[in-house]
Amino acid sequence: MSVEQHVHDLRQLQAAGNHAQVLALAQPLLADLPENRDLLHVVARSQRHLGQVDDALRTLVDLERWHPAFSRLHEERGHCHVVRRDAPQAIDALLRAVNINPALPSSWNLLEGLYRMTGEPANAAMAASHVATLKRLAPEVVLATSLFSDGEVTQAEHVIRPYLQRVGNDVEGMRLLARIAVARDVLDDADTLLSAALAIAPDYHAARFDYAKVLFERHLYQRACEEMETLLALDPQHLDYRALHASAHVGLGEHERAIGLYRALLRDVPGAADLHLSLAHALKTQGHRGEAIDAYHAAITARPGFGDAYWSLANLKTYRFTDQEIDRMTDAEGSPETSVVDRYHLCFALGKAYEDRGEHDASWQHYGRGNALKRAESRYRPELIETNTRRQIDTCTREFLASRAGAGDPSPDPIFIVGLPRAGSTLLEQILASHSQVDGTQELADIPRIVLDLQGREPDLDDPRYPGVLADLSPEDFRRLGEKYLRDTRSYRGEAPRFIDKMPNNFRHLGLIHLMFPNAKIIDARREPMACCFSNLKQLFASGQEFTYSMEDIARYYRTYLDLMEHWDRMLPGRVLRVHHEDVVDDLEGSVRRILDFCGLSFETSCLEFHKTERSVRTASSEQVRRPIFRDGMDQWAKYAAYLDPLREKLGDALERYRPG
């Protein structure tokens, strides 16, 4: 019998009041499954019903160790404190429960009674209003909301989807299904559901805020800004509205505007560590290094042990930690109270701190631990990338591409820079963005978003529609996709006729890009494999790039990249300019002239003085590209060679193949 079936049977016994039997059956199960959330909760409830309140509280301590965000553990703790007649402790526990899961009628009812008993009529009225709200909602909506709040996404969907199919338009149910879609990263479904809900109930502010967040996640920053301006007109002091509004301006590249918004927020909530971090990121992007460092330190002061703030300091690449900072990071990383997310941020920061001191053994130990922690939480599957590569090769044959010659939008505006992360693409972007005819933008998500749309809803990762679906598209379809891309990226551009799209992973979609823009320029930024892979292994990315957290994954990805780029070279000869990072370092002017000639741009000396160009740079190389060309990082990996034999072995012939003669 499965543990789920055991829990179901125990709950039935519990509902019938057979609490002693529940404990007798559950305790042996817990011996084998000491971390099981539902077993621990069942045991605590029956212990309380049997008057064993101290035992129940101890069981709840164990439950909280494994599942601190489980609302019903806090609700059960509240019940225990009610039995002990400890109203303050009960209120505290119940508030924690409803803050996690607002769909807990029992907790709200208890809170109303406790507030009345302790002489807090305003709080009692607040709790009563929540009780009334839950009574107005359909039972299916309440149940599904409760399940979703406790992380039971599949069960919540199984309740709410049939309900909506049966009753049609229930805006609260539609909003919940949209939140489930967001949790599943099906953002187009969430967009559709929330748009429909707002058409029915345009004054439903919580749904509009959710809609703005979905637009933000879809990188539709201008539309997200518009939604936030609507909400801020109604409630200009709402902190969450103001924070998302500032973040949307960051997305639009309007960093100075965002900096002002973050500073205004921090005047109202000076202890908000996340806001200090966001301000620091915006300052760093604009090149205000000193102010960024101050803001990162403010984030750490507001929340000691804040791993992301420490890593962000390390990620400046030019910052050097003091002995005291290293001690504080070490203590925080070793504390059992530190979250996994903070811990791996601290590990990468310590790796960089010891690297800067030349203590490579200690450095690698921390990089290794950080990578292991990050890989353990990742769902990355290298075979999916390899399947995509094989299918790109099978689909985008020379005949397939030739038969669609002339498809797409004829605009020469975009310059696509592709390759692996940490391969020198930010340097190439900075060089080109220093030209008077070229706008730098950022790592635009528009091509990946088009790919997601082509995949369709609920894609089968093991048997995806893309790239095979390209065969179903007409030349007119590719033209429309090109026009849409130009329209959607317009907000990132200035007045220059050309612009850069520097999304490294777009190398996987060069067939699509070629068919959308037959006259666009494509540059492949390439770096020697040991140097490139090592640089990725010591980099903690803000999001994505899940292939960078183990030697096997990064080596397999590099080899797959070579396979696919060799295919594009065969199918589209001369279409892609390959630029080796080592060549740019050794011969800057020659490389710059070669790149400009390929792009059809006249030579400008400003491209040689790229470090003087004032613009936003959002990647990990932001500080390096504000300095003249340097060789410091060319062979950093050699200092760690003793640890990198497995990487060399897994790269195999890529060590020669990356640079064909």
N, C-alpha and C positions, 0 to 999 in steps of 0.2 A: 504494500500500500504506500502511496506517495505521502510526503509530509503534508501536502495541501489537503489530502483527504483526511489525514489524522487531525489536522487543525479544524477542518469542517465538523468532524464528529465530536471533537472536544467542545466546540462552541455550542453544538446542539445539547450536549450534556450540561453545559454551563447555563444555557437558557432554561433548562428544566430544573435548575437549582442543585444539581449533583456535583457540588464543588469538591468534595473529598475524593470522589471518583476521578474528577478531572486531574487533580494533583497526582493521584496514584498512577494515572496513565501518562501524564505529561512529563513527569520528572525523568523517567528512563529515556524518553525521546530527547530531552534537553541534554542529557549526558553525552549523546552522540552529536547533537546539533546545538552547541551552546550559544551560537550567534543568531539563531533563528528568531526573527522579529516577532512573528505571530505566536510562536510557542511561549516566548517570554511574556508577552502581553496577556495571553490566556492564563498563565500561571499566576501573574500578579493579581489579576482580577479575582480569581478564585481564592487566593490567599486573603485578600481584603474581605471577601464575603464570609470567609471562615473566621474573621476576627484577627487574622495574623498580619496586622498592618505593618509591623516592623519588617517582617519577612517580605511583604509586598514591596515596601520601599527599597529594600536591598535588591530585589529582583529588578526593580525599575532602574536602579543604578547600573546594573549589568546591561539592561536594554538600552540605556542612554549611551553607554560606551560604544555600542555598535551602531545604533540608529538614533542619533541625537535629534534629527529632524522629523521624527515620527510623532505626529500630533497626539495620537491616542495614549502615548506613554505619559505625556504631560497632563492630559485629561485624567488618566488613572491616578497620577500622583495627586492631582487636585482632589479627587474623591477620597484618597487616603487621608489627606490633611483635613478634609471635612469631618471624617470619622474621628480624628484626633482633636477636633474643635479648634484648629489653628487657622483662623480665617485669613490672615495675611499671607501665609504660605500657600493656602488653597487658591487665593485670588491670583497670586503670582504664577502658579503652575497652570491655572486655567487660561490666563492671559497668554502664556506662551503657547498653549494648545491652539487657541483661536487665531493667534497671529500666524501660525503655520497653516491652519485649516479653518477657514471661517464658517464652514458648513458643519458645525458641531452643535446641534440644538441642545444637547445635554449640558455642554460646557456653558453656553450662554444662559440657560435657565439657572444653573447653579450660580453663575456670576451675578445674575439679577438678584437672587435671594441673598447672597453674601453681601452685596453692596447695600441692600436695604437694611440688613442686620447691622452693618458697620456704620450706618448713617451717611451714606454717600448717594443721595437721590439722583444726582446728575448722571453718575456712572450706572446706576440701576436703570435709568431711563434709556441710556445708550444700549445696555445689554438687552433690555426689553424690545428695543427697536430691531435689533438683530434677530431676536426670536420671531418677531412679527414678519420680518422679511423672509426668513426661511419658511414660515408657514404659507406665505403667498406663492412660493416657488413650487413647481411640480416636484413630487418626491423623487422622480428620476434625476432631475437636475441637482437636487440636494445630494443624493447618493453619489452621482458621478463626480460632483465637485469635491466631495469628501475623499473619494478614491484618488482623484487626480492630485489633490493637495498632499497626499501621503505617498506620491510617487507611483501609484498603481495605474499607469497610463493606459495600458491595454484594457484592464477591467473597466476603467472609466469610459473608454470609447465604446466598449460592448454594451454599456448602459445607455449612453447619450445618443449614439447614432441611430439605433432603432427607434428611440423615442422621437427624434426629430423627423425621421422618415414617416412616422405615424401621424404626428400632429402638425408638421409643417413649420411655420415661423414662430419660434420661441426665442426671443433675442438673447435671453440669458443662456439658453442651451446652445445657441449658435456661437455665442462668445466662448463658451467652454470648449466646444468642438474646435474652434479656432486655436485656443490655447493648446489643445492636444496636438493639433497640426504643427504648431510652433515647436513643441517638444519633440516631434518626429522630424523636424526640419523640412516640413512640406509647406513652405512659406506661401506658395501661390494659392493653396487651399485656404490658408488662414486669411490671406488678402481677400479672397472671394467671399468667405463667410462674414468677415467683419464689414466689408463694403455693403453686403446685403443687410446686416443687422443695423447699420447706420442709416440705410435708406428707410428702414421701418421706424427707427427710433433715433433721429439725428441728435437729440439732446442726451443720449446715453454716453456720458463723459468717460466712463471706465472703458467702454468699447472703443471710443475714439483714441484714447491713450494707447490701448492695445494695438489699434490699427497703425498709429504712428510708430510704435516699436517694431511692428512687422515691416513697415516701409523702410525703417532704418536698417533692419537686418538684411533687407533686400538691396541695400545700398542706394535706395531711391531717396536720397537725402533732401532734395528740394521739396518733394511732396511731404516728407516727414516734417520739415520745417513749417510748411503751410498748416499742417494739422496741429502742430504745437502752438503756432500763433493763434489759431482758433481757440484752443484751450486756455492759453495764457490771457487772452482778452477777457475770459470769464473769471479766471483765478490767477492773477499775475504773480502772486507770492507762492504758488504751489511749488515746493522744492523739487519733486520728481519731474514736473513739467519743465521747469527751468533747466534741470540737469540734462534731460534728453534734448532740449532745444540747443543747448551748448554743444552737445555731442554731434548733433546733426550739422552744425556749422563746421565742426572739425571735418566731418565727412565731405562737406562741400569744398574743403580746402581754405575756408575763411577763418584761419587760425587766430588772427588778431581779434576778430569779433568774438570768437570762442573764449579767448583769454579774458576779455572783459567780462563776459558772462560768468565764467568760473570765479573770477575775483569777486564779483558781486555776490555770488552764492556763498562764498567762503566768509564774507563779512557777516552773513546771517547764521552760518553753521561752521564756525572756525575749526571745530574738532572733527570734521568729516574727512577721514583719511582718503577715501576713494576720490573725493573732489580735488584734494591736494595732488593726488597722483595724476588725474586727468589734466589739471592745470600744468603740471610739470611736463607731461607728454607734449602738450601744445607748445609750450615754451621751447622745448628741445627741438621740435619740428621747425620752428622759426629761427633756430640758431642762437637763442638766448640762453647759452649754456649755464652761466652763473645763476640766473634766476631759476632755471630748471632744477639745478642741484639744491637750491634753497627749498624749492617746493617738494622735492623728493624727501629731503630731511624733515620737512613739516609733516609729510605723510607718515614717516616713521615715528615721529614724536606723538602724533595722534594715535598711532596703533603700533606699539613696539612689536617687533617680530614680523612686520608686514613684508613678506617675501618679495612681492612684486615691486615694491619700492626699492628694496636693496638690489634686486636684479636690474631694475631700470638704471640705477646708478652704474652698475657694472657694464650695462649695455651701452652706456655712453662711449665705451672703449678707451676713453682718455682719463677717466676718473680713477683715483687710487685710494683704496680703503686704508684707514688708520688701524693700528693694533686694537684699539678699543672697539672699533666697528666690527672687526673680524671676531673678537671675543663675543660680542653681542650676537652676531649671526650664528656662531658656533653653538652658543647656549640655546638660542631659539630653535635651531635645526635639531638639536638633540632632545628638546623637551617633548614629553609625550602629549602635551596639550596642543602642540603645533599641528595644524591641519596638513593634509598631504599636499595641497596646492601651495601653501606657504613653504613647506619643506622642500619641494623640488625647486622652487624659485631661489630659496636660500642656498641650495646645493650648487646651482649654476653660478650664483653670485660668488660663493666661496671658491669655486673652481677658477673663476676669473681673478679673484683676489690673490690666490696663491700662484697663478700663472704669472701675474705681473711681478711677483717677488722672485720668480725663478724657482719656486718650490714645486717642481712638476709632479712629483709623486703625490703630494697632498692635493694638488690641483686635479690630477686625473681621478683620484679617489672620489672627489666631490662631483666632477663631471659624470663619472660612471654611475654614482648613486642617483644623481638627478635624472639621467637618461632612463635608468631602470624604473624609477618611480613614475616618470611620464609615460613610458611605454606600457607599464602595467595598467594604466587607466585608459589606454587608447584602444580603439576598435579597428585600427588600421589593418588592412589585409593586402599584402603586396601582390597577391595573385590577381586582384581586381585590376590593378594598374597594368599588369602584364597581359591580361585578357584584352583590355582596351587597346594596348599596343598592337597585339596580333590582329585585332579587328580593324584598326586603322590601316594596317598594311594590306589586309585582305580587301578592304573597301576602296581605299584611295589609290587605285592602280593608275598607271599612266593613261590607259584607255578611258577610265572613269573620269579623270580630270580633264583630258583632252576633249572629251565629248561635251563638256560643260564650259569650254573656253568662252570667255565673254560674259559669263554669268556674274551676277553681283553688281555692286555699286562701283562706278569707275573712279570714285574719289581717291586721290593719292594722299589724303590728309594723314592717316595714321602711320606711325612708325612703331612696329611691335618689337619689343626686346624680350627674348625668351631665353630659357636655359634652366639651370638649377639655382636655388638660393645660394648666396655667398659665392657666386661665380664672377662677380664684377659687374653685374647688370646696373647697379646703382651708379657706379662710376661712368658707365656709358651713357646712362640717362642724364647725368649731370653735365657731361661734355656736350651732348646734343641740346639740352635745355639752355645752354649758354649761347646758343646760336640765335640770332635775331628773328629767324623765321620759324622757330620751333618752340612750342609750349611744353614744359614739363607738367605732368599731372601727378599721378600716384599709381599704385598697383590696382588698376581698374578691374572690377569684378564682372564686367559686362559680358565678356566672352564665356566665362564659366556659367553665368546666369542663362545665357542663350543655350548652352549645352544642357543645363538642367531642364529647361523648357522642352528641348528636343527629346530628353529622356522620358518625358511624360510623368503623370502622377503615379505614385506608388511603384517606382522602377524596380525591376528585378536586377539586383546587383550582380548576380551570377550569369544573367542572360540579358544584358542591357540592350535597349533599342538603338542607342547611339554607339558607334558611328554609322551602323547599317542604315539608319533612317535617312541619312544624307542622300541615298539613292532615290528616295521618294520625293525629294524636293525639286522643284522646277527652277530654271534660271531666275524667274520672277520672284520666287521665294527667297533666294539668296540676295537678290537686290533689296527686297523688303527688310531682310535681316540687317543688311548693311546700313540702310537708311535709319532703321531703329537704333542701331548702335551709335551712329553719328548724332542722332537726336538725343539719346540718353546720356552721352558723354559730353554734350555741349557745355554743361554747367561747370565742368572741370577745366575748361580751356580759357585762354585769353584771346587776344586778337591775332596771334600768329597763324599763318595758313596751315602749318603742320603741327602735330602733337604726338606725344609719346604715350604708348600703353605698355608699361613695364610690369607685366604679370608673368613671372618666370614659367609657371606651369602651363602657359599657353602653348608650349612646344608640342603638347599632346593634341592640339587642335589646329595645326597649321593647314590641314586640308580644308577645314571649315573656313578658316581665315582667308585662305587663297580664293575660295569660291565666293566669299562675301566681298573681298576687296582685291581684285586681280592686280591693281596698281599700287597697293600698299607696300611698304618696305618692311622686311623682316630681318632682324639681327639676332644671331645666336651667340650669347655671352658664355664662353666656355673657359673652364679652369682645370688645371692638372688634377686628376682624380683624388690623389691622396690629400692634397691641400684642400680641395673643395669639400670632400667628405668629412675630413677632420673639422673644418670650420663649421660645418653643419652640426656635428656631434657636440660642439661646445656652445651651440646657440639654442636658447629657449625662445621659441617663436610665440607671438601673442595668440595666434590661432593658425590652424591648418598645418601643413608641412609635417604630417604625422609620421612620415617615412624617415625622419632625421634622428630618431631616438634609439637606434641600435645600429651596430656595424653591419649586420646582415641586411637590414632594411635599406640603409642608405646606399650600400654597394649594389643591391639589386636594382634600386631606383636609377642609379647612375648608369648601369649597364642597359637598362630599358630605355633610358634617354638616348644613349648612343645608338641603339637599334633603330629607334624611331627617326632620329635625325639623319641617319644613313639612308633610311627609306625616303625621307623628303628630298635629300640630295639627289637620289636616283630618279624620283618621279618628277621633281621640279628643279632641274639643274639651273643653277645661277639665281634661284629665287631667294635664297637665304645667304646672308653674309655672315661668315663665322669669324668671330673676334676672340682671340685667345688673350686672357687676362695678362699672361706673362709678356706678351708682345706689347700691350699697352704700357706696361711698366717699363719695359726696356726701350721702347721707341714711341714716346707719346705723340710727337708731331706726325710721324709716318702713319701711325694708327688713326689719328684724328683725320688726316687728309683722306685716308682710305674710306673711313666711315662716311665722311661728308660727300665724297664722290659717289659712293653707292646710293646715298639718299638724294642725289641731285641737288646738293646744297653747295654754295660757294664757300671757300675757306674764310674763316673769321678767327682772328687771334684770340678772341674771348673764349673760344673752345679749348685753347691751351691753358687759359687761366680760369678754368672751370671753378676752382676753389673760391674765386672772388664773386661768383654769381650768387645773389641773394634770392633764395626761393625755399619753399617748404620741402623738407626731405623727411619721409616718415619711416624709412627702413632702418635696420640695425647699423647701416653704414653711414648714417647721417653725419657723424662727426668726421669720419675719414675723408668724405668728399668735400669737406670744407677746408681741407689742407692740400698742399701740393702733393703730387704723386709720390708715393713712398714704397719702399721694398720691405718694410718691417714684417709684414705678415706672410711673405712669399713662402717661406719654408718653416713656419711655426710647427707644423706637424712633426718635423724631424726631431724636435725636442721630446716628443712623446712616442718616438718610434718603437721603444720597448713594449708599448702597450698595443701597437697598431698592426702587429703581424696578422691577426685575423681579418682585419680590413683589407690589407694588401692581398691576402689569399682569396678573399671573396670577390675582389675587383677583377682578379685574373687578367685576361688579355686587354681589359679596358685601360690598363696602365700604358699600353702602346697604342691601342685602337683610338684613343681620344684625339690623337693628332696624326692622322694618316699622312704619309710622306707625299 
